[in-house]
């Protein structure tokens, strides 16, 4: 049994804050402590209370830094790490010019393994402890992804992308090989350690109806797996999809008709939805995923957070690397705030930090395991410095409340604000201050 005690200011959420004054939504302790034992949180509370029961446990004193649950990213592309910030195209051109050539390289298992290590380090350097990722079409890509996550004991979700048309041969499978490879990966990794599998048809443009039928069969055989894909990101994408599936009522109907819509379905983007699609998402319990840095970078459009929330829909929020431009969930909140501002919607700091911790854990169905600092949950923890840069320190001289401090982190923070990241109780940042 290995115990470690973290000391610092601690913030954890119990439910989504209704407004900035909803103090019942969270617990904030000025001199708090988290007792980590064998990868789990054994106790959390005031330092005096927790220290009394922890004996001679080594203490890592992070005061006056802020300790929160590790961040969760619900939509990211593992094989796109080297095409982030590729200039000058909207979605379909961007895929053809940058993404597909980069993903073709992941047929090489050695390359996939090397990139998996760098990918996971990039996540934890930015405070992210759990992600749901698209791997490439190649089985070796998913093997490398899951193997690296297992070596670090990270709770990660992912899947081999399935796509059998409208892309270069080097990134295509077939309906049968996509099914077979995915089934073998599920058997090898799903539910093993901290890994979960996401059945992953890229989107309707790159999957034939035959492939989506086999994908639906796979989902029916493995109802405890996640499903991840893309929906209504870009006007040209939507038009192309409609031409490929002329009998579908709308874009979502393609997935719905193949048995791919349910409470474990995650739909990246969801910007240009029709009323029927919104109603179907609400009825099914599926989850849109807001990817603000990507939506702005590719000129895709503005996510209607308030409109979806009004229909009872619970959305995730994510970086969407590499259409997204930052691995940082803090920068994701920054751009998300601006996207909503353009629509006269708001994203106050308490709801923002709930969203990237307990909120994303809730939509994943994992709030009993990650996303909080509750005793009995997994010890994925991030240590934040709201004065990490000179500009942040200058601003913090005038910050008087927790809300103000969080908003500084939300708008000005990035990987420099991440002092340390703990995954299952183990520190990940080698350059921690």
C-alpha positions as CSV (number, residue, x, y, z in Angstrom):
1,X,0.0,0.0,0.0
2,X,1.4,3.4,-1.1
3,X,0.0,6.6,0.4
4,X,0.6,10.1,-0.6
5,X,-1.0,13.3,0.7
6,X,-1.5,16.3,-1.5
7,X,-1.9,19.6,0.3
8,X,-3.4,22.8,-1.3
9,X,-6.6,24.6,-2.1
10,X,-9.1,22.0,-3.4
11,X,-12.2,22.5,-5.6
12,X,-14.6,19.7,-6.6
13,X,-18.1,19.8,-8.0
14,X,-21.2,18.0,-6.9
15,X,-23.5,19.1,-9.7
16,X,-23.5,21.6,-12.5
17,X,-23.7,25.2,-11.1
18,X,-27.0,26.9,-12.0
19,X,-25.3,30.3,-11.9
20,X,-22.1,31.9,-10.5
21,X,-23.7,32.2,-7.1
22,X,-24.6,28.5,-6.8
23,X,-22.2,27.7,-3.9
24,X,-24.0,24.4,-3.2
25,X,-22.7,23.0,-6.5
26,X,-19.1,22.6,-5.3
27,X,-16.8,22.3,-2.3
28,X,-13.9,24.7,-2.0
29,X,-11.4,24.3,0.8
30,X,-8.6,26.9,1.4
31,X,-6.3,24.4,3.2
32,X,-7.4,21.1,1.8
33,X,-5.8,17.7,1.4
34,X,-6.3,14.6,-0.8
35,X,-5.1,11.3,0.4
36,X,-4.0,9.1,-2.6
37,X,-3.7,5.3,-2.0
38,X,-3.0,2.8,-4.7
39,X,-4.2,5.0,-7.5
40,X,-7.4,6.0,-5.7
41,X,-8.6,8.9,-3.6
42,X,-8.9,7.5,-0.1
43,X,-9.9,10.7,1.6
44,X,-10.5,14.4,0.7
45,X,-11.3,17.3,3.0
46,X,-9.6,19.8,5.2
47,X,-5.9,19.3,5.8
48,X,-6.4,18.9,9.5
49,X,-9.1,16.3,9.1
50,X,-7.3,14.2,6.5
51,X,-3.8,14.5,8.1
52,X,-5.2,13.1,11.4
53,X,-6.0,9.8,9.7
54,X,-3.0,9.6,7.4
55,X,-0.2,9.0,10.0
56,X,3.3,9.5,8.6
57,X,2.2,9.6,5.0
58,X,4.5,11.8,2.8
59,X,3.0,15.2,2.1
60,X,3.4,17.0,-1.2
61,X,2.7,20.6,-0.4
62,X,1.2,22.4,-3.4
63,X,0.0,25.5,-1.5
64,X,-1.2,28.0,-2.6
65,X,-2.0,26.2,-5.9
66,X,-5.5,24.9,-6.7
67,X,-6.2,21.2,-6.9
68,X,-9.0,19.9,-9.1
69,X,-10.0,16.7,-10.8
70,X,-8.0,16.0,-14.0
71,X,-9.5,17.4,-17.2
72,X,-11.5,15.2,-19.6
73,X,-11.4,15.6,-23.4
74,X,-14.4,13.9,-25.2
75,X,-13.3,14.3,-28.8
76,X,-9.7,14.2,-30.1
77,X,-7.8,12.6,-33.0
78,X,-4.7,10.7,-31.9
79,X,-3.1,10.5,-35.5
80,X,-3.5,14.2,-36.1
81,X,-0.8,15.4,-33.7
82,X,1.5,16.5,-36.5
83,X,-1.1,18.4,-38.6
84,X,-2.3,20.7,-35.9
85,X,-2.2,24.3,-37.2
86,X,-2.1,23.3,-40.9
87,X,-3.0,26.5,-42.8
88,X,-5.7,27.4,-45.2
89,X,-8.7,25.1,-45.7
90,X,-12.1,24.2,-44.5
91,X,-13.1,20.7,-43.4
92,X,-13.1,18.6,-46.6
93,X,-10.0,20.1,-48.1
94,X,-8.3,20.0,-44.7
95,X,-9.0,16.2,-44.5
96,X,-7.7,15.5,-48.0
97,X,-4.7,17.8,-47.9
98,X,-3.4,17.2,-44.4
99,X,-5.3,14.6,-42.3
100,X,-5.5,11.6,-44.6
101,X,-1.8,11.7,-45.6
102,X,-0.8,12.0,-41.9
103,X,-3.1,9.1,-40.9
104,X,-1.7,6.9,-43.6
105,X,1.6,6.8,-41.7
106,X,0.0,5.0,-38.8
107,X,0.0,1.7,-40.7
108,X,3.6,1.7,-39.4
109,X,3.4,0.2,-35.9
110,X,6.7,1.8,-34.9
111,X,5.5,5.2,-35.9
112,X,2.2,4.7,-34.1
113,X,3.9,3.7,-30.9
114,X,6.3,6.7,-31.0
115,X,3.4,9.1,-31.6
116,X,1.3,7.4,-28.8
117,X,3.9,8.2,-26.3
118,X,4.2,11.8,-27.3
119,X,0.4,12.2,-27.5
120,X,-0.2,11.0,-24.0
121,X,2.6,13.2,-22.7
122,X,1.0,16.2,-24.5
123,X,-2.3,15.4,-22.8
124,X,-1.0,15.2,-19.3
125,X,1.3,18.2,-19.8
126,X,-2.0,20.2,-20.4
127,X,-3.8,18.7,-17.4
128,X,-5.9,16.1,-19.4
129,X,-6.1,12.7,-17.7
130,X,-8.9,11.1,-19.8
131,X,-9.7,11.4,-23.5
132,X,-11.9,9.8,-26.1
133,X,-9.9,9.5,-29.2
134,X,-10.2,8.5,-32.8
135,X,-7.2,6.3,-33.9
136,X,-6.4,5.8,-37.6
137,X,-8.0,3.1,-39.7
138,X,-5.1,0.8,-39.0
139,X,-5.4,-1.7,-36.2
140,X,-1.8,-1.0,-35.2
141,X,-2.8,2.6,-34.4
142,X,-5.4,1.5,-31.8
143,X,-3.0,-1.1,-30.4
144,X,-0.3,1.6,-29.9
145,X,-2.8,4.0,-28.3
146,X,-4.2,1.5,-25.8
147,X,-0.8,0.0,-25.0
148,X,0.6,3.4,-24.1
149,X,-2.4,4.3,-22.0
150,X,-2.1,1.0,-20.1
151,X,1.6,1.6,-19.5
152,X,0.7,4.9,-17.8
153,X,-2.5,3.6,-16.2
154,X,-4.6,6.3,-17.9
155,X,-8.3,6.0,-18.2
156,X,-8.7,6.3,-21.9
157,X,-11.4,5.6,-24.5
158,X,-10.7,5.1,-28.2
159,X,-11.3,3.1,-31.3
160,X,-10.0,2.2,-34.8
161,X,-11.6,4.6,-37.3
162,X,-13.8,2.7,-39.8
163,X,-13.9,4.2,-43.4
164,X,-14.3,2.3,-46.7
165,X,-14.8,5.1,-49.3
166,X,-14.1,8.7,-50.4
167,X,-10.5,8.7,-49.1
168,X,-7.1,7.4,-50.3
169,X,-6.6,3.7,-50.3
170,X,-4.0,4.0,-47.6
171,X,-6.6,5.0,-45.1
172,X,-9.5,2.7,-46.1
173,X,-10.7,-0.6,-44.7
174,X,-13.6,-2.7,-45.9
175,X,-16.9,-3.3,-44.1
176,X,-15.7,-6.8,-43.1
177,X,-12.2,-5.8,-42.1
178,X,-13.4,-2.8,-40.1
179,X,-15.8,-5.1,-38.3
180,X,-13.3,-7.8,-37.7
181,X,-10.5,-5.5,-36.5
182,X,-12.8,-3.6,-34.2
183,X,-14.1,-6.8,-32.7
184,X,-10.6,-8.1,-32.0
185,X,-9.7,-4.7,-30.4
186,X,-12.7,-4.8,-28.2
187,X,-11.8,-8.3,-27.0
188,X,-8.2,-7.2,-26.4
189,X,-8.8,-3.9,-24.7
190,X,-12.4,-3.0,-23.7
191,X,-12.8,-3.1,-19.9
192,X,-9.2,-4.2,-19.4
193,X,-7.6,-2.0,-16.8
194,X,-8.8,1.5,-17.4
195,X,-9.5,1.1,-21.1
196,X,-12.8,1.4,-22.9
197,X,-13.5,1.0,-26.6
198,X,-15.4,3.4,-28.8
199,X,-16.8,2.0,-32.1
200,X,-15.6,4.6,-34.5
201,X,-17.1,5.2,-38.0
202,X,-15.5,8.5,-39.0
203,X,-18.6,10.0,-40.6
204,X,-21.2,9.1,-43.2
205,X,-19.1,10.4,-46.1
206,X,-16.4,7.8,-45.6
207,X,-18.6,4.9,-44.7
208,X,-20.9,3.1,-47.1
209,X,-24.3,1.9,-46.0
210,X,-22.9,-1.7,-45.9
211,X,-20.2,-0.6,-43.5
212,X,-22.6,1.3,-41.3
213,X,-24.8,-1.8,-41.2
214,X,-21.9,-3.9,-39.9
215,X,-21.0,-1.1,-37.5
216,X,-24.5,-1.2,-36.2
217,X,-24.3,-5.0,-35.7
218,X,-21.0,-4.5,-33.8
219,X,-22.7,-1.9,-31.6
220,X,-25.6,-4.3,-30.9
221,X,-23.2,-7.1,-30.0
222,X,-21.2,-4.8,-27.6
223,X,-23.8,-2.4,-26.1
224,X,-21.4,-1.3,-23.3
225,X,-19.0,0.2,-25.9
226,X,-19.1,3.8,-26.8
227,X,-19.9,5.0,-30.3
228,X,-18.2,8.1,-31.7
229,X,-18.5,9.9,-35.0
230,X,-19.1,13.3,-36.6
231,X,-22.3,15.2,-37.4
232,X,-23.2,18.4,-39.2
233,X,-19.9,20.2,-38.9
234,X,-19.7,22.0,-42.2
235,X,-22.2,23.0,-45.0
236,X,-20.3,21.3,-47.8
237,X,-20.0,18.1,-45.7
238,X,-23.8,18.1,-45.1
239,X,-24.5,18.6,-48.8
240,X,-22.1,15.8,-49.8
241,X,-23.7,13.5,-47.2
242,X,-27.2,14.2,-48.5
243,X,-26.1,13.3,-52.0
244,X,-24.6,10.0,-50.8
245,X,-27.7,9.1,-48.8
246,X,-30.6,10.6,-50.8
247,X,-33.2,8.5,-49.0
248,X,-32.2,9.7,-45.5
249,X,-34.5,12.3,-43.8
250,X,-31.4,14.2,-42.7
251,X,-27.8,13.6,-41.7
252,X,-28.6,12.1,-38.3
253,X,-31.1,9.7,-39.9
254,X,-28.2,7.9,-41.5
255,X,-26.7,6.9,-38.1
256,X,-30.1,6.5,-36.5
257,X,-31.2,4.1,-39.3
258,X,-28.2,1.9,-38.8
259,X,-28.7,1.5,-35.0
260,X,-25.9,3.9,-34.0
261,X,-27.9,6.4,-31.9
262,X,-28.1,6.0,-28.2
263,X,-27.0,7.3,-24.8
264,X,-23.4,6.1,-25.4
265,X,-23.2,7.9,-28.8
266,X,-20.9,11.0,-29.1
267,X,-21.5,13.2,-32.1
268,X,-18.7,15.6,-32.8
269,X,-19.6,19.2,-33.7
270,X,-23.4,19.2,-34.3
271,X,-23.4,22.8,-35.5
272,X,-26.0,22.9,-38.3
273,X,-28.7,20.7,-36.9
274,X,-32.3,20.5,-38.1
275,X,-35.2,20.5,-35.7
276,X,-35.9,16.8,-36.2
277,X,-32.3,16.0,-35.5
278,X,-32.3,17.9,-32.3
279,X,-35.5,16.1,-31.2
280,X,-34.0,12.7,-32.0
281,X,-30.8,13.5,-30.1
282,X,-32.8,14.5,-27.1
283,X,-35.0,11.4,-27.2
284,X,-32.1,9.0,-27.7
285,X,-29.9,10.5,-25.0
286,X,-27.0,10.9,-27.4
287,X,-24.4,13.6,-26.8
288,X,-23.2,16.4,-29.1
289,X,-19.6,17.5,-28.5
290,X,-18.6,21.1,-28.6
291,X,-15.2,21.7,-30.2
292,X,-14.7,25.4,-30.2
293,X,-11.1,25.9,-31.3
294,X,-11.7,23.5,-34.2
295,X,-15.0,25.1,-35.2
296,X,-13.4,28.6,-35.3
297,X,-10.2,27.4,-37.0
298,X,-12.0,25.6,-39.8
299,X,-14.7,28.2,-40.1
300,X,-17.3,25.6,-39.5
301,X,-19.8,27.7,-37.4
302,X,-21.1,28.4,-33.9
303,X,-22.3,25.7,-31.6
304,X,-25.8,26.5,-30.1
305,X,-25.1,25.4,-26.5
306,X,-28.1,27.2,-25.0
307,X,-30.5,25.8,-27.6
308,X,-29.4,22.2,-27.0
309,X,-29.5,22.6,-23.3
310,X,-33.0,24.0,-23.5
311,X,-34.0,20.7,-25.1
312,X,-32.5,18.7,-22.2
313,X,-29.5,17.6,-24.2
314,X,-26.2,17.1,-22.4
315,X,-23.1,17.9,-24.5
316,X,-19.5,17.2,-24.0
317,X,-16.7,19.7,-24.7
318,X,-13.4,18.9,-26.4
319,X,-10.3,20.0,-28.2
320,X,-10.7,18.1,-31.5
321,X,-7.0,18.0,-32.1
322,X,-5.9,18.4,-34.9
323,X,-8.7,20.5,-36.4
324,X,-8.5,22.1,-32.9
325,X,-5.6,24.2,-32.2
326,X,-4.7,23.5,-28.6
327,X,-4.4,20.5,-26.4
328,X,-5.4,22.7,-23.5
329,X,-8.9,22.3,-22.1
330,X,-8.4,25.8,-20.6
331,X,-7.9,27.2,-24.1
332,X,-10.9,25.2,-25.2
333,X,-12.9,27.0,-22.5
334,X,-11.5,30.3,-23.6
335,X,-12.6,29.8,-27.2
336,X,-15.9,28.3,-26.1
337,X,-16.7,31.4,-24.1
338,X,-16.2,33.5,-27.2
339,X,-18.3,31.3,-29.4
340,X,-21.2,31.6,-27.0
341,X,-20.6,35.3,-26.6
342,X,-21.2,35.7,-30.3
343,X,-24.7,34.2,-29.8
344,X,-25.6,36.2,-26.6
345,X,-25.0,33.0,-24.5
346,X,-22.8,32.8,-21.4
347,X,-20.2,30.4,-20.0
348,X,-19.4,31.4,-16.5
349,X,-16.3,30.0,-14.9
350,X,-17.9,27.6,-12.5
351,X,-19.9,25.9,-15.2
352,X,-16.8,25.9,-17.4
353,X,-14.7,24.0,-14.9
354,X,-17.6,21.7,-14.1
355,X,-17.9,20.9,-17.8
356,X,-14.3,19.8,-18.3
357,X,-14.3,17.7,-15.1
358,X,-17.5,16.3,-13.6
359,X,-19.6,17.4,-16.6
360,X,-17.6,15.4,-19.2
361,X,-17.4,12.5,-16.8
362,X,-21.2,12.5,-16.5
363,X,-21.8,12.4,-20.2
364,X,-19.4,9.5,-20.4
365,X,-21.2,7.7,-17.6
366,X,-18.0,7.8,-15.5
367,X,-18.8,10.3,-12.8
368,X,-18.4,7.5,-10.2
369,X,-14.8,7.0,-11.3
370,X,-13.4,10.3,-12.5
371,X,-14.2,14.0,-12.7
372,X,-14.3,14.8,-8.9
373,X,-12.1,14.6,-5.8
374,X,-14.6,12.4,-4.0
375,X,-13.2,9.6,-1.8
376,X,-13.5,6.3,-3.7
377,X,-12.8,7.8,-7.1
378,X,-9.6,7.4,-9.2
379,X,-6.7,9.7,-8.3
380,X,-6.6,11.8,-11.5
381,X,-5.8,15.3,-10.3
382,X,-4.5,18.5,-11.8
383,X,-2.6,21.2,-9.9
384,X,-3.3,24.7,-11.3
385,X,-1.4,28.0,-10.9
386,X,-3.6,31.0,-11.7
387,X,-0.5,33.3,-11.7
388,X,1.6,31.0,-14.0
389,X,2.6,33.8,-16.4
390,X,3.5,37.4,-15.7
391,X,0.3,38.5,-17.4
392,X,-1.7,36.2,-15.3
393,X,0.1,37.2,-12.1
394,X,-0.6,40.9,-12.9
395,X,-4.3,40.2,-13.4
396,X,-4.5,38.1,-10.2
397,X,-3.4,41.0,-8.1
398,X,-6.9,42.3,-8.6
399,X,-8.7,39.0,-8.3
400,X,-10.8,38.8,-5.1
401,X,-13.1,35.8,-5.5
402,X,-12.9,32.2,-6.6
403,X,-15.0,33.0,-9.7
404,X,-12.5,35.7,-10.7
405,X,-9.6,33.3,-10.2
406,X,-11.2,30.6,-12.3
407,X,-12.1,33.0,-15.0
408,X,-8.4,34.1,-15.3
409,X,-7.5,30.4,-15.7
410,X,-10.3,29.9,-18.2
411,X,-9.3,32.9,-20.4
412,X,-5.5,33.1,-19.9
413,X,-4.4,29.6,-18.9
414,X,-2.7,26.9,-20.9
415,X,-0.1,24.2,-20.2
416,X,2.0,26.8,-18.2
417,X,-0.8,26.9,-15.7
418,X,-0.5,23.2,-15.1
419,X,1.9,22.7,-12.2
420,X,1.5,18.9,-12.0
421,X,-0.9,16.2,-13.3
422,X,-1.5,13.0,-11.4
423,X,-2.7,9.9,-13.2
424,X,-3.9,7.2,-10.8
425,X,-1.8,8.9,-8.1
426,X,1.4,9.2,-10.1
427,X,2.9,12.5,-11.2
428,X,3.3,13.0,-14.9
429,X,5.0,16.3,-15.5
430,X,8.8,16.1,-15.4
431,X,9.2,19.9,-15.5
432,X,6.9,20.5,-12.5
433,X,7.7,23.6,-10.5
